Structure formats: C-alpha cells, structure tokens
Amino acid sequence: MQRATAIGAAALWNTRAFSAVYMDIEQARGALLPNAATFQPWSLALDATALASIASASQTRVPQGFSPAGWTGLDAQGRRAGFVLADRVIGKFELIDYAAGFGIDGTVTQVEVLAYRESHGAEIRNAAWRKQFPGRKGPAQLRFGDDIRNISGATLSCQHVTEGMQRLAAIVALFGTRT
C-alpha cells in the first residue's frame, strides 16, 4: 500500500502543466484585420434561435456555453472593414483560445491561436496550418478533412478549431450584415 501511494505521488509530482499564451486580443485584432483603424464591440445576442441557426448553418454541434466575443473593425474613414471574433474550443482535454478575422463579405482574413494549453498539438499555431483558412467564405468551405487538413498528433485540436471556425463563419454569414 505504501509503495502504491509513493508511485501515485511521484506520478503527480512529475505531471507538467503545458500552457502558452501567444498574443492578447488587441494584438490579434490588429493582425487579423490590418485595414481597421479602430474596433467597436459587436454585441452577439445568441439566444436559442440564433444558436440553432448557427448549428444548422455550420453543421456542427454548438457547445454549451458558446459565447464568442466580437468586434467590428472600422477603417480610418469610419467605414466597416470587417469583423474579428474570439472563441475557445477544447483541444483534446484543454481549452484553445483563438481568434479569426473576416472581411465585410464574410471571407476569412486569418486565424490566430491566442493560447494553447495541451501538451501536444501546438503545431496548429504554425503558419503552414493556419494558411488554409484565409480566402474561405462560409462554413461550407471550412470542412475538416476536406478543405482543412489534419496535422498528425494534433487531430482533435485541428478538428475542434476547424469546427469552431465553421461556427464563427456562420455568425458572420447570418448576422454580419445586421451590425
């Protein structure tokens, strides 16, 4: 019994916490929508009807507690330049914070990983993987395995960020013209 307890304690002692914060949302907004001079909060009132519309449009399950933050980017003349949405998804076990930029027509401008907490799979932050998103418009062009390829060892992170991007693209497609 003492040996099992000692082994259990050693296992806990050797557990490492993995977490990396790469950028904050202000830095991300500038990188995701460089044509914007200012950002205004975009109030996303996602009631049950809106969530059902997002699930239908994205063909994904909307996770409990889904509540992305949003901003409308304005150019130097005060005209709408696009949108930035920030969300978090579960990788394999831990949360991944990410943000995405969208042009006024709903086209993805870029995706940035803000914080990654998993022990494996941080390769989703690599530009080579993230460059699959810009230029895609709407959830139908963001299908995991078809449009967005996997990274071996980061399958769940890739899949869940891609599904999150489908939901964000659905928000822009459904509600972007209302702001």
N, C-alpha and C positions, 0 to 999 in steps of 0.2 A: 504494500500500500504506500509506503513512504517513497519507494522508487518511482511509482506511477505519478505521485504528486510532484516529485522532483522533475520528472520528464515533462509533465504538463506545465510547470512553472518555467522551465527552460524554453519550452516552445513559445510561451507568451513573451518571455524576455527577448527572444530573437525576432519577434514579429516587427517588421518595419512598416512605417507609415509612408506611403508614397503620395505626394501631392506637389503640384507645380502650378503656380499662377503665372501666366504669361503676359497678360495685359489687363487693364481695367476697362470698363465700358466706355469711358471717354476716349481712351486711346483707340479702342476698337471702332467707335463711330467714325473717327477721322480716317482710319484705314479702310473701312468698308464703304464709305460714301465720301470720297475726297472732294467732290464738287460742292458739298454742302458747307456753307459758311456758319450756319447755326442749326441747332436741333431743338425741336419742341416735343414735349411728351405727347405720345399718341395713346390716348386712353382706349384700352381694349376692354370693352364690357362684354365678356364672354359668358353669356348666360347659357342655359341648357340648349336653347335653339341654335345659338351660334356654335356651340361645341359640337352639336350633331351635324351642322353644316360643314364644319372643319373636318370631322371624321369622314363624312361622305366624300368630300372633295379630295381629301388626301388619301383615302382608302387605307387609313391607319386607325388604330385604337388611340383615342385621346386619353392620356394617363390622368389618373386622379390628381387634382391639384395643379393641372396645367394652367399656367398664367404667365405667359411671356411678357416681358417689358417691351415697349415700343416707342420709337421716336420718328418724327417726320423731319427729314433734312430739308433745309431751305437754302437756296443759293444766295449770292450777295445781293440780288435784287428782290429777295423775299419770295421767290417762286419755289414751288415744291421741286426738290431734286431727287427724292426717293425716300426710302424707309430703312430703318435699322430695327431689327428685332433680336432680343436676347432671350435665351431659354436655357434649360438644363435637362439633360436626359441621363438615365442610368447607363453606364458602360456595361460592364459585366456585373459589378457589385456596387460601384461608387458613382457619384454624380460627375458629369462632364458639363461644364458651363461653356456655352458657345454663343456666338452672335453672327447674324447674317445681314448683309446689305442687299437691298433691292432697288432697282431703278423705278421710275414712276410707272413704267409699263409692266412691272412685276418680274422683270428679269433679274436673276441673282447677279450681284456685282462681285461678291466674295463671301467667304466663310472664315471666321477666326475662332480658334479654340482659346477660350479665356483661362480656364483652369481645368486640369486633368488630375484625377486622384487615384487612378488604377495603377497597379504595379507593372502591368504590361499593356501594350497597345497605344502608347503615346505617339506612335507614328502617324496617327490621324492628324496631328498638327503639321506634319510635313507638307510643304507646298505642293509636292507631286500628287498627294491625295486630294488636297483641298482644291486644286485647279480643275477638278472635274465638275465643280458646281457653277462657276461663272458662265453666264450666257444661257443658262437653262431657265425656262419660264414655266411656272405652274408645277403642281405636284406630279403630273403625268410624265414630266421629263426628269424626275428625280427618283427613279426606281432603283432600289438596291439590287445589285446583281446584274441588272440590265444596263442602266445608264451610269450608275456609280459602282465602281469595282471595289472589291474587298481587299484588305491587307491581311495576309496570313498572320495569325497571332493577335489580331485586333478585330476579329469578325464582329463581335457584339457591339463594340464601340462604333465601328463603321456603320453597321445596320441601324443602330439606335440614333446616331446623329443624322443619318440619311432620312429616317422616318420623321425625326424632328424637323428637318428641313422641308419635308413634304407638308407638314402641318403649318410651318411658317409661310411657305409659298401659298398655301390655301388661304391663310389670313389675308395676305396681300391681295390675292385674286378676289376674294369675297368682299373685303372691307376697305381696301386701299383707295378706292375712288370716293369713299364717303368722308375722308378726312379733309 
